Amino acid sequence: MMTHSPTLRLALAAALALATTAALADEAAIRKSLTERMPNLPKIDEITKTPVPGLYEIRIGTDIIYSDENGNHLIEGSLFDTRTKIDLTKARIDKFTAVNFADLPLKDAIVFKQGNGSRKMALFTDPNCGYCKRIEKDLQNVKDVTIYAFVIPILGADSMAKAKDAWCAKDTTKAWRAWMIDGQALPRSAASNCDTSAIDRNLAFARKYRIQSTPALIFEDGSRVPGAIPLQQVEKQLADAAKKS
């Protein structure tokens, strides 16, 4: 086992301290420059060094931009590692928008239990989304699964109206599936005192975790897949999630 002399250990510690101090100084310089020059820029949540010398990542909510060490220049776009062929920007966004299945507000979902319901998945959906209707119809063929459908009406005012009609129906699950799968009209919401705040919470949750389109699927292992994927892929995702549990 290699050992270092006290002098070398002190030198290494000093070099690390200098690097840390320099990084903090650069972060302070970037914050100062951008605050003074761009007063309308939203609050900066985090500034970190990237693998590229002199380039810093600036995180604003779930958005990422890049800056030099002085905040003199900003770059908007993806940082791509040509060696590993990894989109580093996407990887970072995926990391801080990852959804822990246990954190899903299940009480705000429309629930479909098929078979014994032992497997679980979440679906973010809009009542006017054609691809959502297609995948919800396909998902009827998945056995032994509980599907939590979170309605996020993002396609306009009519989507919001339909979402409320479904949520306020006497049998929410039946009304939703009749509309999405069979094309039957939704019952008009007659109850003025119906609490539709779950829909607002679903929209807030989607914004927080950058769920910007429908359909979007989340599995028990936290894996997230956008779009109306084939049933074979749904089964694979469910099987992979089961192995990790």
C-alpha positions as CSV (number, residue, x, y, z in Angstrom):
1,M,0.0,0.0,0.0
2,M,1.4,3.4,-1.0
3,T,1.9,5.9,1.9
4,H,2.6,9.6,1.6
5,S,5.0,11.7,3.7
6,P,3.5,14.4,5.9
7,T,4.9,17.1,3.7
8,L,3.3,15.6,0.6
9,R,0.0,15.2,2.4
10,L,0.1,18.8,3.4
11,A,0.9,19.9,-0.2
12,L,-2.0,17.8,-1.5
13,A,-4.4,19.3,1.1
14,A,-3.2,22.8,0.2
15,A,-3.8,22.2,-3.5
16,L,-7.3,20.9,-2.8
17,A,-8.1,23.9,-0.7
18,L,-6.8,26.2,-3.4
19,A,-9.0,24.5,-6.0
20,T,-12.0,24.7,-3.8
21,T,-11.4,28.3,-3.1
22,A,-11.0,29.0,-6.8
23,A,-14.2,27.2,-7.6
24,L,-16.1,29.2,-4.9
25,A,-14.5,32.4,-6.2
26,D,-15.7,31.6,-9.8
27,E,-19.2,30.8,-8.5
28,A,-19.3,34.1,-6.7
29,A,-18.1,36.0,-9.8
30,I,-20.7,34.3,-12.0
31,R,-23.5,35.1,-9.6
32,K,-22.4,38.7,-9.2
33,S,-22.0,39.3,-12.9
34,L,-25.4,37.7,-13.9
35,T,-27.3,39.4,-11.0
36,E,-26.0,42.8,-12.0
37,R,-26.2,42.4,-15.7
38,M,-29.4,40.3,-16.0
39,P,-31.7,41.4,-13.2
40,N,-34.7,39.6,-14.7
41,L,-32.9,36.2,-14.8
42,P,-34.7,33.7,-12.5
43,K,-33.1,32.7,-9.2
44,I,-30.0,30.6,-9.7
45,D,-30.3,27.3,-7.7
46,E,-26.9,25.9,-8.3
47,I,-23.5,26.5,-10.0
48,T,-21.1,23.6,-10.6
49,K,-18.0,23.0,-12.6
50,T,-18.4,20.9,-15.8
51,P,-15.7,18.5,-17.2
52,V,-14.9,21.2,-19.7
53,P,-12.1,23.6,-18.3
54,G,-13.5,27.0,-17.5
55,L,-17.1,26.0,-18.2
56,Y,-19.7,26.1,-15.4
57,E,-23.2,24.7,-15.3
58,I,-25.9,27.0,-14.0
59,R,-29.1,25.3,-12.8
60,I,-32.3,27.4,-12.7
61,G,-35.1,25.2,-11.5
62,T,-35.0,22.3,-14.0
63,D,-33.3,24.3,-16.7
64,I,-29.5,24.3,-17.4
65,I,-27.4,26.9,-19.1
66,Y,-23.6,27.3,-19.2
67,S,-21.2,30.1,-18.4
68,D,-17.5,31.0,-18.4
69,E,-15.8,31.5,-15.0
70,N,-16.6,35.2,-15.0
71,G,-20.2,35.2,-16.2
72,N,-19.3,37.1,-19.3
73,H,-20.8,34.6,-21.7
74,L,-23.8,32.3,-21.5
75,I,-24.4,29.2,-23.6
76,E,-27.8,27.5,-24.0
77,G,-27.9,24.0,-25.4
78,S,-26.7,20.5,-24.7
79,L,-23.2,19.5,-23.6
80,F,-22.2,16.3,-25.3
81,D,-19.3,14.0,-24.5
82,T,-18.1,12.6,-27.8
83,R,-16.0,9.9,-26.1
84,T,-18.8,8.3,-24.2
85,K,-21.6,9.6,-26.5
86,I,-23.5,10.8,-23.5
87,D,-25.6,13.9,-23.5
88,L,-24.3,15.4,-20.2
89,T,-27.0,18.0,-20.0
90,K,-29.8,15.5,-20.4
91,A,-28.1,13.2,-17.8
92,R,-28.0,16.0,-15.3
93,I,-31.7,17.0,-15.9
94,D,-32.7,13.3,-15.7
95,K,-30.9,13.1,-12.3
96,F,-32.6,16.0,-10.6
97,T,-36.0,15.3,-12.2
98,A,-36.0,11.6,-11.3
99,V,-39.3,10.5,-9.7
100,N,-39.2,8.2,-6.7
101,F,-42.3,6.1,-7.2
102,A,-43.0,6.2,-3.5
103,D,-43.3,10.0,-3.7
104,L,-46.1,9.9,-6.3
105,P,-49.3,11.4,-4.8
106,L,-51.4,8.3,-5.5
107,K,-54.5,9.8,-3.9
108,D,-54.6,12.2,-6.9
109,A,-54.6,9.5,-9.5
110,I,-57.4,7.5,-11.3
111,V,-56.7,3.9,-10.5
112,F,-57.1,0.9,-12.8
113,K,-56.4,-2.5,-11.2
114,Q,-56.0,-5.4,-13.6
115,G,-55.7,-9.0,-12.4
116,N,-54.0,-9.2,-8.9
117,G,-52.6,-5.7,-9.4
118,S,-49.2,-6.7,-8.0
119,R,-47.1,-4.7,-10.5
120,K,-47.4,-1.0,-10.5
121,M,-46.9,1.8,-13.0
122,A,-47.9,5.5,-13.3
123,L,-49.3,7.2,-16.4
124,F,-49.5,10.9,-17.0
125,T,-52.2,11.6,-19.5
126,D,-54.5,14.3,-21.1
127,P,-58.1,13.7,-22.1
128,N,-57.6,15.1,-25.6
129,C,-54.3,13.3,-26.2
130,G,-54.6,10.8,-29.1
131,Y,-51.5,8.9,-28.1
132,C,-52.8,8.6,-24.5
133,K,-56.0,7.1,-25.8
134,R,-54.0,4.6,-27.8
135,I,-51.7,3.5,-25.0
136,E,-54.6,3.3,-22.5
137,K,-56.4,1.0,-24.8
138,D,-53.3,-1.1,-25.2
139,L,-52.6,-1.2,-21.5
140,Q,-55.9,-3.1,-20.9
141,N,-54.0,-6.2,-22.1
142,V,-51.3,-5.9,-19.4
143,K,-52.0,-8.5,-16.7
144,D,-51.6,-8.2,-12.9
145,V,-50.9,-4.5,-12.8
146,T,-52.2,-1.4,-11.0
147,I,-52.1,1.7,-13.2
148,Y,-52.2,5.1,-11.6
149,A,-53.4,7.6,-14.1
150,F,-52.4,11.2,-13.3
151,V,-54.5,13.6,-15.4
152,I,-52.6,16.7,-16.5
153,P,-54.8,18.7,-18.9
154,I,-52.0,20.5,-20.8
155,L,-53.7,20.6,-24.2
156,G,-56.0,23.6,-23.6
157,A,-59.2,24.7,-21.8
158,D,-61.2,21.8,-23.2
159,S,-58.8,19.4,-21.7
160,M,-59.2,21.0,-18.3
161,A,-63.0,20.9,-18.6
162,K,-63.0,17.2,-19.5
163,A,-60.5,16.4,-16.7
164,K,-62.9,18.0,-14.2
165,D,-65.9,16.2,-15.6
166,A,-64.1,12.9,-15.3
167,W,-62.8,13.6,-11.8
168,C,-66.2,14.7,-10.6
169,A,-68.0,11.7,-12.1
170,K,-69.8,9.2,-9.7
171,D,-67.4,6.5,-10.9
172,T,-64.2,8.3,-11.9
173,T,-62.4,5.2,-13.2
174,K,-65.4,4.1,-15.3
175,A,-66.1,7.5,-16.7
176,W,-62.4,8.1,-17.6
177,R,-62.0,4.7,-19.4
178,A,-65.3,5.1,-21.2
179,W,-64.0,8.3,-22.7
180,M,-60.4,7.4,-23.4
181,I,-61.0,3.8,-24.6
182,D,-64.6,3.7,-25.9
183,G,-65.1,7.4,-26.9
184,Q,-68.2,7.7,-24.8
185,A,-69.1,11.2,-23.7
186,L,-68.1,12.3,-20.2
187,P,-70.9,13.1,-17.8
188,R,-71.2,16.8,-17.3
189,S,-70.0,17.9,-13.8
190,A,-73.1,19.1,-12.0
191,A,-71.6,19.3,-8.5
192,S,-70.5,22.9,-7.9
193,N,-68.8,21.7,-4.7
194,C,-66.7,19.1,-6.4
195,D,-63.1,19.4,-5.3
196,T,-60.8,19.3,-8.4
197,S,-57.7,20.5,-6.6
198,A,-56.1,17.1,-7.4
199,I,-55.8,18.2,-11.0
200,D,-53.9,21.4,-10.0
201,R,-51.6,19.3,-7.8
202,N,-51.0,16.9,-10.7
203,L,-50.0,19.9,-13.0
204,A,-47.7,21.3,-10.3
205,F,-46.1,17.8,-9.9
206,A,-45.6,17.6,-13.6
207,R,-44.0,21.0,-13.8
208,K,-41.6,20.2,-10.9
209,Y,-40.4,17.0,-12.5
210,R,-40.4,18.3,-16.1
211,I,-43.2,16.1,-17.4
212,Q,-44.0,18.2,-20.3
213,S,-45.8,15.9,-22.7
214,T,-48.3,13.1,-22.6
215,P,-48.3,10.2,-22.4
216,A,-45.5,9.7,-19.9
217,L,-44.9,6.4,-18.0
218,I,-43.1,5.9,-14.7
219,F,-42.3,2.5,-13.3
220,E,-41.6,1.3,-9.7
221,D,-37.9,1.5,-10.1
222,G,-38.1,5.2,-11.1
223,S,-37.5,4.6,-14.8
224,R,-39.4,7.1,-16.9
225,V,-40.4,6.6,-20.6
226,P,-42.1,9.2,-22.7
227,G,-44.6,8.4,-25.5
228,A,-47.0,5.6,-26.4
229,I,-44.5,2.7,-26.3
230,P,-45.4,-0.8,-27.5
231,L,-46.7,-3.3,-25.0
232,Q,-43.6,-5.4,-25.3
233,Q,-41.6,-2.5,-24.0
234,V,-44.1,-1.9,-21.2
235,E,-43.7,-5.5,-20.2
236,K,-39.9,-5.3,-20.2
237,Q,-40.0,-2.1,-18.1
238,L,-42.3,-3.8,-15.6
239,A,-40.1,-6.9,-15.5
240,D,-36.9,-4.8,-15.0
241,A,-38.6,-2.9,-12.2
242,A,-39.6,-6.1,-10.5
243,K,-36.0,-7.4,-10.6
244,K,-34.8,-4.2,-8.8
245,S,-37.4,-4.3,-6.1
